[in-house]
Amino acid sequence: RLCRSLGLLLLEVSPHELSRQHGDAISDGFRLALSAAGRSAPCVLLIESAEELAPAAGSEEEGGSGAAARLALLDALRAASRVQGV
């Protein structure tokens, strides 16, 4: 409602939706969301459950540390800082 009253488009993205659409390439999906937000600027990009984009630790079954996911998210966030109007 706030975005509408300010005349701003609200774009919403969630890790679940990114995973459903892009499989393991969630960071690529996040970059696409940022690109869409950049094309729609000025707008608000709402990232629901952002902490799920890069878990603190990988699953025990995979034996991962989650470092790759966190680095991918960091790269995507760096790209976000270059998007004007978002």
Phi and psi in radians as a Rosetta constraint file:
Dihedral C 1 N 2 CA 2 C 2 CIRCULARHARMONIC -1.083 0.35
Dihedral N 2 CA 2 C 2 N 3 CIRCULARHARMONIC -0.773 0.35
Dihedral C 2 N 3 CA 3 C 3 CIRCULARHARMONIC -1.055 0.35
Dihedral N 3 CA 3 C 3 N 4 CIRCULARHARMONIC -0.765 0.35
Dihedral C 3 N 4 CA 4 C 4 CIRCULARHARMONIC -1.075 0.35
Dihedral N 4 CA 4 C 4 N 5 CIRCULARHARMONIC -0.747 0.35
Dihedral C 4 N 5 CA 5 C 5 CIRCULARHARMONIC -1.164 0.35
Dihedral N 5 CA 5 C 5 N 6 CIRCULARHARMONIC -0.454 0.35
Dihedral C 5 N 6 CA 6 C 6 CIRCULARHARMONIC -1.579 0.35
Dihedral N 6 CA 6 C 6 N 7 CIRCULARHARMONIC -0.051 0.35
Dihedral C 6 N 7 CA 7 C 7 CIRCULARHARMONIC 1.313 0.35
Dihedral N 7 CA 7 C 7 N 8 CIRCULARHARMONIC 0.461 0.35
Dihedral C 7 N 8 CA 8 C 8 CIRCULARHARMONIC -1.899 0.35
Dihedral N 8 CA 8 C 8 N 9 CIRCULARHARMONIC 2.447 0.35
Dihedral C 8 N 9 CA 9 C 9 CIRCULARHARMONIC -1.301 0.35
Dihedral N 9 CA 9 C 9 N 10 CIRCULARHARMONIC 2.393 0.35
Dihedral C 9 N 10 CA 10 C 10 CIRCULARHARMONIC -1.854 0.35
Dihedral N 10 CA 10 C 10 N 11 CIRCULARHARMONIC 2.057 0.35
Dihedral C 10 N 11 CA 11 C 11 CIRCULARHARMONIC -1.880 0.35
Dihedral N 11 CA 11 C 11 N 12 CIRCULARHARMONIC 2.272 0.35
Dihedral C 11 N 12 CA 12 C 12 CIRCULARHARMONIC -2.043 0.35
Dihedral N 12 CA 12 C 12 N 13 CIRCULARHARMONIC 2.453 0.35
Dihedral C 12 N 13 CA 13 C 13 CIRCULARHARMONIC -2.454 0.35
Dihedral N 13 CA 13 C 13 N 14 CIRCULARHARMONIC 2.518 0.35
Dihedral C 13 N 14 CA 14 C 14 CIRCULARHARMONIC -2.324 0.35
Dihedral N 14 CA 14 C 14 N 15 CIRCULARHARMONIC 2.631 0.35
Dihedral C 14 N 15 CA 15 C 15 CIRCULARHARMONIC -0.977 0.35
Dihedral N 15 CA 15 C 15 N 16 CIRCULARHARMONIC -0.669 0.35
Dihedral C 15 N 16 CA 16 C 16 CIRCULARHARMONIC -1.054 0.35
Dihedral N 16 CA 16 C 16 N 17 CIRCULARHARMONIC -0.821 0.35
Dihedral C 16 N 17 CA 17 C 17 CIRCULARHARMONIC -1.150 0.35
Dihedral N 17 CA 17 C 17 N 18 CIRCULARHARMONIC -0.724 0.35
Dihedral C 17 N 18 CA 18 C 18 CIRCULARHARMONIC -1.084 0.35
Dihedral N 18 CA 18 C 18 N 19 CIRCULARHARMONIC -0.720 0.35
Dihedral C 18 N 19 CA 19 C 19 CIRCULARHARMONIC -1.144 0.35
Dihedral N 19 CA 19 C 19 N 20 CIRCULARHARMONIC -0.719 0.35
Dihedral C 19 N 20 CA 20 C 20 CIRCULARHARMONIC -1.099 0.35
Dihedral N 20 CA 20 C 20 N 21 CIRCULARHARMONIC -0.706 0.35
Dihedral C 20 N 21 CA 21 C 21 CIRCULARHARMONIC -1.467 0.35
Dihedral N 21 CA 21 C 21 N 22 CIRCULARHARMONIC -0.548 0.35
Dihedral C 21 N 22 CA 22 C 22 CIRCULARHARMONIC -2.141 0.35
Dihedral N 22 CA 22 C 22 N 23 CIRCULARHARMONIC 0.049 0.35
Dihedral C 22 N 23 CA 23 C 23 CIRCULARHARMONIC 1.060 0.35
Dihedral N 23 CA 23 C 23 N 24 CIRCULARHARMONIC -2.290 0.35
Dihedral C 23 N 24 CA 24 C 24 CIRCULARHARMONIC -1.296 0.35
Dihedral N 24 CA 24 C 24 N 25 CIRCULARHARMONIC -0.187 0.35
Dihedral C 24 N 25 CA 25 C 25 CIRCULARHARMONIC -1.592 0.35
Dihedral N 25 CA 25 C 25 N 26 CIRCULARHARMONIC 0.857 0.35
Dihedral C 25 N 26 CA 26 C 26 CIRCULARHARMONIC -1.048 0.35
Dihedral N 26 CA 26 C 26 N 27 CIRCULARHARMONIC -0.674 0.35
Dihedral C 26 N 27 CA 27 C 27 CIRCULARHARMONIC -1.112 0.35
Dihedral N 27 CA 27 C 27 N 28 CIRCULARHARMONIC -0.586 0.35
Dihedral C 27 N 28 CA 28 C 28 CIRCULARHARMONIC -1.153 0.35
Dihedral N 28 CA 28 C 28 N 29 CIRCULARHARMONIC -0.718 0.35
Dihedral C 28 N 29 CA 29 C 29 CIRCULARHARMONIC -1.114 0.35
Dihedral N 29 CA 29 C 29 N 30 CIRCULARHARMONIC -0.662 0.35
Dihedral C 29 N 30 CA 30 C 30 CIRCULARHARMONIC -1.131 0.35
Dihedral N 30 CA 30 C 30 N 31 CIRCULARHARMONIC -0.719 0.35
Dihedral C 30 N 31 CA 31 C 31 CIRCULARHARMONIC -1.080 0.35
Dihedral N 31 CA 31 C 31 N 32 CIRCULARHARMONIC -0.685 0.35
Dihedral C 31 N 32 CA 32 C 32 CIRCULARHARMONIC -1.112 0.35
Dihedral N 32 CA 32 C 32 N 33 CIRCULARHARMONIC -0.691 0.35
Dihedral C 32 N 33 CA 33 C 33 CIRCULARHARMONIC -1.103 0.35
Dihedral N 33 CA 33 C 33 N 34 CIRCULARHARMONIC -0.714 0.35
Dihedral C 33 N 34 CA 34 C 34 CIRCULARHARMONIC -1.131 0.35
Dihedral N 34 CA 34 C 34 N 35 CIRCULARHARMONIC -0.688 0.35
Dihedral C 34 N 35 CA 35 C 35 CIRCULARHARMONIC -1.107 0.35
Dihedral N 35 CA 35 C 35 N 36 CIRCULARHARMONIC -0.758 0.35
Dihedral C 35 N 36 CA 36 C 36 CIRCULARHARMONIC -1.080 0.35
Dihedral N 36 CA 36 C 36 N 37 CIRCULARHARMONIC -0.709 0.35
Dihedral C 36 N 37 CA 37 C 37 CIRCULARHARMONIC -1.117 0.35
Dihedral N 37 CA 37 C 37 N 38 CIRCULARHARMONIC -0.709 0.35
Dihedral C 37 N 38 CA 38 C 38 CIRCULARHARMONIC -1.081 0.35
Dihedral N 38 CA 38 C 38 N 39 CIRCULARHARMONIC -0.692 0.35
Dihedral C 38 N 39 CA 39 C 39 CIRCULARHARMONIC -1.219 0.35
Dihedral N 39 CA 39 C 39 N 40 CIRCULARHARMONIC -0.439 0.35
Dihedral C 39 N 40 CA 40 C 40 CIRCULARHARMONIC -1.692 0.35
Dihedral N 40 CA 40 C 40 N 41 CIRCULARHARMONIC 0.030 0.35
Dihedral C 40 N 41 CA 41 C 41 CIRCULARHARMONIC -1.014 0.35
Dihedral N 41 CA 41 C 41 N 42 CIRCULARHARMONIC 2.522 0.35
Dihedral C 41 N 42 CA 42 C 42 CIRCULARHARMONIC -1.361 0.35
Dihedral N 42 CA 42 C 42 N 43 CIRCULARHARMONIC 2.426 0.35
Dihedral C 42 N 43 CA 43 C 43 CIRCULARHARMONIC -2.723 0.35
Dihedral N 43 CA 43 C 43 N 44 CIRCULARHARMONIC 3.091 0.35
Dihedral C 43 N 44 CA 44 C 44 CIRCULARHARMONIC -2.054 0.35
Dihedral N 44 CA 44 C 44 N 45 CIRCULARHARMONIC 2.226 0.35
Dihedral C 44 N 45 CA 45 C 45 CIRCULARHARMONIC -1.843 0.35
Dihedral N 45 CA 45 C 45 N 46 CIRCULARHARMONIC 1.946 0.35
Dihedral C 45 N 46 CA 46 C 46 CIRCULARHARMONIC -1.691 0.35
Dihedral N 46 CA 46 C 46 N 47 CIRCULARHARMONIC 2.065 0.35
Dihedral C 46 N 47 CA 47 C 47 CIRCULARHARMONIC -1.796 0.35
Dihedral N 47 CA 47 C 47 N 48 CIRCULARHARMONIC 1.806 0.35
Dihedral C 47 N 48 CA 48 C 48 CIRCULARHARMONIC -1.314 0.35
Dihedral N 48 CA 48 C 48 N 49 CIRCULARHARMONIC 2.344 0.35
Dihedral C 48 N 49 CA 49 C 49 CIRCULARHARMONIC 0.918 0.35
Dihedral N 49 CA 49 C 49 N 50 CIRCULARHARMONIC 0.889 0.35
Dihedral C 49 N 50 CA 50 C 50 CIRCULARHARMONIC -0.984 0.35
Dihedral N 50 CA 50 C 50 N 51 CIRCULARHARMONIC -0.533 0.35
Dihedral C 50 N 51 CA 51 C 51 CIRCULARHARMONIC -1.096 0.35
Dihedral N 51 CA 51 C 51 N 52 CIRCULARHARMONIC -0.367 0.35
Dihedral C 51 N 52 CA 52 C 52 CIRCULARHARMONIC -1.343 0.35
Dihedral N 52 CA 52 C 52 N 53 CIRCULARHARMONIC -0.255 0.35
Dihedral C 52 N 53 CA 53 C 53 CIRCULARHARMONIC -1.162 0.35
Dihedral N 53 CA 53 C 53 N 54 CIRCULARHARMONIC -0.559 0.35
Dihedral C 53 N 54 CA 54 C 54 CIRCULARHARMONIC -2.487 0.35
Dihedral N 54 CA 54 C 54 N 55 CIRCULARHARMONIC 1.554 0.35
Dihedral C 54 N 55 CA 55 C 55 CIRCULARHARMONIC -1.065 0.35
Dihedral N 55 CA 55 C 55 N 56 CIRCULARHARMONIC 2.660 0.35
Dihedral C 55 N 56 CA 56 C 56 CIRCULARHARMONIC -1.125 0.35
Dihedral N 56 CA 56 C 56 N 57 CIRCULARHARMONIC -0.504 0.35
Dihedral C 56 N 57 CA 57 C 57 CIRCULARHARMONIC -2.518 0.35
Dihedral N 57 CA 57 C 57 N 58 CIRCULARHARMONIC 2.523 0.35
Dihedral C 57 N 58 CA 58 C 58 CIRCULARHARMONIC -1.209 0.35
Dihedral N 58 CA 58 C 58 N 59 CIRCULARHARMONIC 2.912 0.35
Dihedral C 58 N 59 CA 59 C 59 CIRCULARHARMONIC -1.189 0.35
Dihedral N 59 CA 59 C 59 N 60 CIRCULARHARMONIC 2.588 0.35
Dihedral C 59 N 60 CA 60 C 60 CIRCULARHARMONIC -1.133 0.35
Dihedral N 60 CA 60 C 60 N 61 CIRCULARHARMONIC -0.562 0.35
Dihedral C 60 N 61 CA 61 C 61 CIRCULARHARMONIC -1.095 0.35
Dihedral N 61 CA 61 C 61 N 62 CIRCULARHARMONIC -0.631 0.35
Dihedral C 61 N 62 CA 62 C 62 CIRCULARHARMONIC -1.467 0.35
Dihedral N 62 CA 62 C 62 N 63 CIRCULARHARMONIC -0.290 0.35
Dihedral C 62 N 63 CA 63 C 63 CIRCULARHARMONIC 1.177 0.35
Dihedral N 63 CA 63 C 63 N 64 CIRCULARHARMONIC 0.369 0.35
Dihedral C 63 N 64 CA 64 C 64 CIRCULARHARMONIC -1.587 0.35
Dihedral N 64 CA 64 C 64 N 65 CIRCULARHARMONIC 2.849 0.35
Dihedral C 64 N 65 CA 65 C 65 CIRCULARHARMONIC -1.789 0.35
Dihedral N 65 CA 65 C 65 N 66 CIRCULARHARMONIC -0.112 0.35
Dihedral C 65 N 66 CA 66 C 66 CIRCULARHARMONIC 1.410 0.35
Dihedral N 66 CA 66 C 66 N 67 CIRCULARHARMONIC 0.026 0.35
Dihedral C 66 N 67 CA 67 C 67 CIRCULARHARMONIC -1.080 0.35
Dihedral N 67 CA 67 C 67 N 68 CIRCULARHARMONIC -0.738 0.35
Dihedral C 67 N 68 CA 68 C 68 CIRCULARHARMONIC -1.102 0.35
Dihedral N 68 CA 68 C 68 N 69 CIRCULARHARMONIC -0.723 0.35
Dihedral C 68 N 69 CA 69 C 69 CIRCULARHARMONIC -1.142 0.35
Dihedral N 69 CA 69 C 69 N 70 CIRCULARHARMONIC -0.714 0.35
Dihedral C 69 N 70 CA 70 C 70 CIRCULARHARMONIC -1.159 0.35
Dihedral N 70 CA 70 C 70 N 71 CIRCULARHARMONIC -0.671 0.35
Dihedral C 70 N 71 CA 71 C 71 CIRCULARHARMONIC -1.166 0.35
Dihedral N 71 CA 71 C 71 N 72 CIRCULARHARMONIC -0.684 0.35
Dihedral C 71 N 72 CA 72 C 72 CIRCULARHARMONIC -1.107 0.35
Dihedral N 72 CA 72 C 72 N 73 CIRCULARHARMONIC -0.726 0.35
Dihedral C 72 N 73 CA 73 C 73 CIRCULARHARMONIC -1.139 0.35
Dihedral N 73 CA 73 C 73 N 74 CIRCULARHARMONIC -0.736 0.35
Dihedral C 73 N 74 CA 74 C 74 CIRCULARHARMONIC -1.033 0.35
Dihedral N 74 CA 74 C 74 N 75 CIRCULARHARMONIC -0.761 0.35
Dihedral C 74 N 75 CA 75 C 75 CIRCULARHARMONIC -1.053 0.35
Dihedral N 75 CA 75 C 75 N 76 CIRCULARHARMONIC -0.761 0.35
Dihedral C 75 N 76 CA 76 C 76 CIRCULARHARMONIC -1.140 0.35
Dihedral N 76 CA 76 C 76 N 77 CIRCULARHARMONIC -0.682 0.35
Dihedral C 76 N 77 CA 77 C 77 CIRCULARHARMONIC -1.194 0.35
Dihedral N 77 CA 77 C 77 N 78 CIRCULARHARMONIC -0.621 0.35
Dihedral C 77 N 78 CA 78 C 78 CIRCULARHARMONIC -1.072 0.35
Dihedral N 78 CA 78 C 78 N 79 CIRCULARHARMONIC -0.725 0.35
Dihedral C 78 N 79 CA 79 C 79 CIRCULARHARMONIC -1.099 0.35
Dihedral N 79 CA 79 C 79 N 80 CIRCULARHARMONIC -0.630 0.35
Dihedral C 79 N 80 CA 80 C 80 CIRCULARHARMONIC -1.119 0.35
Dihedral N 80 CA 80 C 80 N 81 CIRCULARHARMONIC -0.590 0.35
Dihedral C 80 N 81 CA 81 C 81 CIRCULARHARMONIC -1.176 0.35
Dihedral N 81 CA 81 C 81 N 82 CIRCULARHARMONIC -0.273 0.35
Dihedral C 81 N 82 CA 82 C 82 CIRCULARHARMONIC -1.645 0.35
Dihedral N 82 CA 82 C 82 N 83 CIRCULARHARMONIC -0.112 0.35
Dihedral C 82 N 83 CA 83 C 83 CIRCULARHARMONIC -1.431 0.35
Dihedral N 83 CA 83 C 83 N 84 CIRCULARHARMONIC 2.137 0.35
Dihedral C 83 N 84 CA 84 C 84 CIRCULARHARMONIC -1.475 0.35
Dihedral N 84 CA 84 C 84 N 85 CIRCULARHARMONIC 2.413 0.35
Dihedral C 84 N 85 CA 85 C 85 CIRCULARHARMONIC 1.459 0.35
Dihedral N 85 CA 85 C 85 N 86 CIRCULARHARMONIC 0.134 0.35
